[in-house]
Amino acid sequence: MSHIESVRLTDEQTLVILDQTLLPGETTYNTLRTKEDVFNAIVALQVRGAPAIGIAAAYGAYVELARHSYASVDDLTRYFYEVKAYLAASRPTAVNLVWALERLEQVVVQSWSSVEELLLALREEAEEIRREDARVCEAIGRHALALLPHDAGILTHCNAGGIATAKYGTALAPLFLGKEAGYSFRVYADETRPLLQGARLTAWELQQADIDVTLICDNMSSIVMQQGKVDAILVGCDRVAANGDTANKIGTSGLAIIAKHYGIPFYVCAPTSTIDVACLTGAEIEIEERNGAEITDTWYEKPMAPAGVKTYNPAFDVTDHSLITAIITENGVLYPDENGQFEVRQHVEV
Ligand SMILES: CSC[C@H]1O[C@H](OP(=O)(O)O)[C@H](O)[C@@H]1O
């Protein structure tokens, strides 16, 4: 699989990201030099996808810290907490953002003899977060692949591909690995309004990998399931609660309800870094609400709605655990027990 890297730390202590807002028409890389650059890139979804956001935040925190001088390790530590709080506020729903910054905090709280030693350790931890994510996504792909017929029809939502992670993606990982193993998946990618991650990113990534992909509007997902074209639905996630309730791109929960109606397996592909066992149920997950202009203005040359119309633009929704067939992590496939309950904590702490 030819890998398209979406987040990279350079030797010049800068962060380079693939600007995902310009895909598929332009493959443009932006250089981020400050915490403000990183914050704005995450808010604008230039870098997006829960794991990729975490990696960008870890790299971004390091890049910001490395560009200043410090009188002492305590001075650097104080500034780390300022940068952590600032970057953590960029997007609230994907837990990987805070998870990655807390990984750096675990480094900061150790005892360090010099500023240089601590900065080096922070860079290495950020690099390890990226390397780990690639290994995790490949493992998710292998576990998911084992569940799928060689010629399965797959429905995807939003984009949980290689560019949303360090490599492979989560929901798309089995598709890339299957392609390498000679599988002939037929993928239906729904466009995923309002930001069209399915049309712009998933269709693009699958075409780049020569995987059969058909783009559909979100409101066509039901008919492709009714017509028997879909053998399984694969989605990513932004935060999985302790009971298995899952926050993912807006529209996911509706897909799960339709899948339940047609008896189609609904799989959540979840790195354990996206599981938040401190969050007991989906009701506790903060849902980011974004600017309504993404609905009315982003893709249209002419007005698509009356001027001044009210909008409501929740970027995510929560799929109830009762609608999820299995949660696939790097540790394996987690099915609900006989009472329909997911023992997520046990699965995470293997
Ligand atoms: C492996 S990416 C998970 C998740 O992230 C996406 O959200 P966004 O495009 O807003 O960053 C989407 O919900 C994906 O399913």
The ligand as an ORCA input file, in Angstrom:
! r2SCAN-3c Opt
* xyz 0 1
  C      -9.816      7.483     12.393
  S     -10.583      9.035     12.224
  C     -11.934      8.955     13.298
  C     -12.992      9.981     13.034
  O     -12.478     11.349     12.873
  C     -13.332     12.041     11.946
  O     -13.759     13.295     12.414
  P     -13.179     14.661     11.730
  O     -13.158     14.452     10.239
  O     -14.167     15.715     12.187
  O     -11.827     14.817     12.361
  C     -14.505     11.134     11.765
  O     -15.415     11.259     12.830
  C     -13.796      9.797     11.781
  O     -14.678      8.749     11.791
*
